[in-house]
Amino acid sequence: MKKLFTPILAAGGLLGLASAFAPANAVLQFSADIGGTIISCVDQAACDGNINVGTITTGSVVIPNGTGTVEFLGSSQTQTTGGNNTLTTTSFQITNTGPAIDITIAVGGTSFVGPVTAISNSGSGTWTNAGGSEVTLQFYADTGNDQGGQLPTDHPGSLLADSGVLAASGATDSINYNSGFVPFSDPDLYSMTLFTTGTIIGGSLATPSQLTGRSQTMVAVNDVPEPASLALLGGALAGMGLLWRRRRTAA
């Protein structure tokens, strides 16, 4: 049974050197900078609590923050490739009981299967006791199939969509963003990266500031032949086969 994500704390240093143990063919990974502390994980590494290839699941991660903490109450990253090319990330809850912190999160997947013509991008989340907090959601795709998420700032390729600053106001608020389909063309393998930057205001044990259900998703549209085109191709091949048989019989 795999161990849940249990990082090693180091003041201002690295938190969980999972990438050092990444398999050479890793296609899904993430990295985050939480107030100067780095956390990271690669699909199928010891930090991954999910045995299925294409999904990273982590347990609770607690980071000291002044007189309080920042706690990630679980996260999940999922990649599907082939007929359905998608990349999704969700942080179940980020809770801050210390001073305000900056966050940077990158989730990258490689070897999505083309040909692709467009990618839809969306994100959502809920703020609690976090008035003044803000995040920006960005979505990248790369025809070179380079890996994103090796570091919190890794987002290779072209910027497809940018939510702009999504700020929280009042005791509760929500994040909602949808770019619709953005043109992106690649006949072969490509990579996608989800990228988030922002600030979560300070909180306390009595009144923690929280971002719940922060999620981002990219869904690609594959360029597949239309049914009519397939039927025409099938008819042409059948006709060629029949002609070949007639010529062989005549000979």
C-alpha positions as CSV (number, residue, x, y, z in Angstrom):
1,M,0.0,0.0,0.0
2,K,1.4,3.4,-0.9
3,K,2.1,6.0,1.8
4,L,0.2,9.2,1.9
5,F,2.0,12.4,1.2
6,T,4.1,13.1,4.3
7,P,6.6,15.8,3.5
8,I,9.7,16.8,5.5
9,L,9.6,20.4,6.7
10,A,12.5,22.8,6.3
11,A,12.4,26.4,7.1
12,G,12.1,28.3,3.8
13,G,13.3,25.2,2.1
14,L,11.9,22.2,0.3
15,L,8.9,20.2,1.4
16,G,8.9,16.7,0.0
17,L,11.5,16.0,-2.6
18,A,9.2,13.7,-4.6
19,S,10.5,14.9,-7.9
20,A,13.9,13.4,-7.1
21,F,12.3,10.0,-7.2
22,A,10.2,10.6,-10.3
23,P,10.2,7.8,-12.9
24,A,11.8,8.8,-16.2
25,N,8.5,8.5,-18.1
26,A,6.4,10.5,-15.6
27,V,3.5,12.2,-17.4
28,L,1.6,13.8,-14.5
29,Q,3.1,15.9,-11.6
30,F,2.6,19.0,-9.6
31,S,4.6,21.4,-7.5
32,A,3.4,24.3,-5.2
33,D,5.1,27.1,-3.4
34,I,3.1,27.9,-0.2
35,G,4.6,31.0,1.5
36,G,8.2,29.9,0.5
37,T,7.8,26.2,1.2
38,I,7.8,23.8,-1.7
39,I,5.6,20.7,-2.0
40,S,5.6,18.4,-5.0
41,C,4.5,14.9,-6.1
42,V,4.8,12.7,-9.2
43,D,2.4,10.1,-10.4
44,Q,3.2,6.6,-8.9
45,A,5.9,8.1,-6.5
46,A,5.8,7.3,-2.8
47,C,3.9,10.6,-2.2
48,D,1.0,9.4,-4.4
49,G,-1.8,7.8,-2.4
50,N,-3.6,6.5,-5.5
51,I,-2.4,3.3,-7.1
52,N,-4.0,4.2,-10.5
53,V,-1.7,5.6,-13.2
54,G,-2.9,9.0,-14.2
55,T,-4.1,10.1,-10.8
56,I,-2.2,11.7,-7.9
57,T,-3.9,11.9,-4.5
58,T,-2.3,13.4,-1.4
59,G,-3.4,13.5,2.2
60,S,-3.3,16.3,4.6
61,V,-0.2,18.5,4.5
62,V,0.5,21.0,7.3
63,I,3.0,23.9,6.9
64,P,4.0,26.1,9.8
65,N,3.1,29.8,9.2
66,G,4.1,32.2,11.9
67,T,2.0,31.5,15.0
68,G,-0.4,29.4,12.9
69,T,-0.3,26.9,10.0
70,V,-1.4,26.5,6.4
71,E,-3.1,23.1,5.9
72,F,-3.9,21.4,2.6
73,L,-6.7,19.0,3.4
74,G,-6.0,16.7,0.5
75,S,-5.6,17.3,-3.2
76,S,-6.2,15.3,-6.4
77,Q,-4.7,15.6,-9.9
78,T,-6.1,13.6,-12.8
79,Q,-5.0,13.1,-16.4
80,T,-6.7,11.2,-19.2
81,T,-5.2,10.7,-22.7
82,G,-6.4,9.3,-26.0
83,G,-10.0,9.7,-27.1
84,N,-10.7,12.0,-24.1
85,N,-7.8,14.4,-23.3
86,T,-8.3,16.1,-19.9
87,L,-6.2,17.6,-17.1
88,T,-7.9,18.4,-13.7
89,T,-6.7,19.5,-10.3
90,T,-8.6,20.0,-7.1
91,S,-7.5,21.2,-3.6
92,F,-10.2,20.0,-1.2
93,Q,-9.4,22.8,1.2
94,I,-6.6,25.3,1.9
95,T,-6.8,26.7,5.5
96,N,-4.7,29.5,6.8
97,T,-4.5,30.3,10.6
98,G,-1.3,32.4,10.3
99,P,-0.2,35.5,8.5
100,A,-1.1,36.2,4.8
101,I,0.7,33.9,2.3
102,D,1.4,33.9,-1.4
103,I,0.7,30.7,-3.3
104,T,1.9,29.4,-6.7
105,I,0.7,26.0,-8.0
106,A,1.5,24.2,-11.3
107,V,0.1,20.9,-12.4
108,G,1.4,19.4,-15.7
109,G,0.6,16.4,-17.8
110,T,2.3,15.2,-21.0
111,S,1.6,13.0,-24.0
112,F,-1.9,14.0,-24.6
113,V,-2.9,12.6,-28.0
114,G,-3.6,14.7,-31.0
115,P,-4.8,15.8,-33.5
116,V,-6.4,18.6,-31.4
117,T,-8.2,21.7,-32.6
118,A,-9.3,23.5,-29.4
119,I,-9.1,23.3,-25.6
120,S,-11.8,24.4,-23.0
121,N,-10.6,25.9,-19.7
122,S,-12.4,26.4,-16.5
123,G,-11.9,26.9,-12.7
124,S,-13.9,27.4,-9.5
125,G,-13.7,27.6,-5.7
126,T,-15.2,29.0,-2.6
127,W,-13.8,31.6,-0.1
128,T,-14.6,31.6,3.6
129,N,-13.4,34.4,5.9
130,A,-11.0,35.5,3.2
131,G,-12.1,38.9,2.1
132,G,-9.1,40.5,0.3
133,S,-7.7,37.2,-0.9
134,E,-7.2,36.7,-4.6
135,V,-6.1,34.1,-7.2
136,T,-5.4,34.1,-10.9
137,L,-6.0,31.0,-13.0
138,Q,-4.0,30.3,-16.1
139,F,-4.0,27.5,-18.7
140,Y,-1.1,26.5,-20.9
141,A,-0.6,24.0,-23.8
142,D,2.7,23.0,-25.5
143,T,3.2,21.5,-28.9
144,G,6.7,20.4,-27.8
145,N,5.1,18.1,-25.2
146,D,7.4,19.5,-22.4
147,Q,6.6,18.7,-18.8
148,G,5.0,21.3,-16.6
149,G,4.8,21.3,-12.8
150,Q,8.3,20.2,-12.2
151,L,8.7,23.5,-10.3
152,P,5.9,25.8,-9.1
153,T,6.7,28.2,-11.9
154,D,6.9,25.6,-14.7
155,H,4.2,26.2,-17.4
156,P,5.7,25.5,-20.9
157,G,4.1,26.4,-24.1
158,S,1.4,29.0,-25.0
159,L,-1.0,30.8,-22.6
160,L,-4.4,29.8,-23.8
161,A,-6.6,31.5,-21.1
162,D,-6.1,33.8,-18.2
163,S,-8.9,34.5,-15.6
164,G,-7.4,37.7,-14.4
165,V,-7.5,38.5,-10.7
166,L,-10.4,36.8,-8.9
167,A,-10.7,38.6,-5.6
168,A,-12.7,37.6,-2.5
169,S,-15.0,40.0,-0.7
170,G,-17.1,39.6,2.4
171,A,-17.4,36.6,4.7
172,T,-18.0,34.2,1.8
173,D,-17.4,34.5,-1.9
174,S,-16.8,32.2,-4.9
175,I,-14.5,31.8,-7.9
176,N,-16.0,30.9,-11.3
177,Y,-14.2,31.1,-14.6
178,N,-14.8,29.5,-18.1
179,S,-12.9,30.5,-21.2
180,G,-15.0,28.4,-23.6
181,F,-13.0,26.7,-26.4
182,V,-9.8,28.3,-27.3
183,P,-8.1,27.3,-30.6
184,F,-5.0,25.1,-30.2
185,S,-3.7,22.9,-33.0
186,D,-1.3,19.9,-32.8
187,P,-1.3,16.8,-34.9
188,D,0.7,14.7,-32.4
189,L,1.6,14.6,-28.7
190,Y,1.3,17.7,-26.6
191,S,1.3,18.8,-22.9
192,M,-1.1,20.8,-20.8
193,T,-0.4,22.8,-17.6
194,L,-2.7,24.3,-15.0
195,F,-1.2,27.3,-13.2
196,T,-2.5,29.3,-10.2
197,T,-1.0,32.3,-8.4
198,G,-2.5,34.3,-5.5
199,T,-2.6,35.5,-1.9
200,I,-4.6,34.1,1.0
201,I,-5.1,36.6,3.8
202,G,-4.2,35.9,7.4
203,G,-6.5,34.0,9.7
204,S,-6.6,32.5,13.2
205,L,-7.7,29.3,14.9
206,A,-11.0,31.0,15.7
207,T,-11.5,32.5,12.3
208,P,-9.4,30.7,9.7
209,S,-9.2,32.0,6.1
210,Q,-10.1,29.2,3.7
211,L,-10.2,28.4,0.0
212,T,-12.4,25.3,-0.6
213,G,-12.6,23.2,-3.7
214,R,-10.1,25.2,-5.7
215,S,-10.2,23.4,-9.1
216,Q,-9.1,23.8,-12.6
217,T,-9.8,21.8,-15.7
218,M,-8.7,21.6,-19.3
219,V,-10.7,19.6,-21.9
220,A,-9.3,19.1,-25.4
221,V,-11.4,18.7,-28.6
222,N,-9.8,16.1,-30.9
223,D,-10.0,16.5,-34.6
224,V,-11.6,13.2,-35.7
225,P,-13.1,12.3,-39.2
226,E,-16.8,13.0,-39.5
227,P,-19.1,9.9,-40.0
228,A,-19.8,10.9,-43.6
229,S,-16.1,11.0,-44.3
230,L,-15.6,7.6,-42.7
231,A,-18.4,6.1,-44.7
232,L,-16.9,7.6,-47.9
233,L,-13.5,6.2,-47.1
234,G,-15.0,2.8,-46.2
235,G,-16.8,2.7,-49.5
236,A,-13.7,3.6,-51.5
237,L,-11.7,0.8,-49.8
238,A,-14.4,-1.7,-50.5
239,G,-14.5,-0.8,-54.1
240,M,-10.8,-1.1,-54.4
241,G,-10.9,-4.5,-52.8
242,L,-13.7,-5.7,-55.2
243,L,-11.7,-4.4,-58.3
244,W,-8.6,-6.2,-57.1
245,R,-10.5,-9.5,-56.7
246,R,-12.0,-9.2,-60.3
247,R,-8.6,-8.5,-61.8
248,R,-7.1,-11.5,-60.0
249,T,-10.0,-13.8,-61.2
250,A,-9.6,-12.6,-64.8
251,A,-5.9,-13.3,-64.7
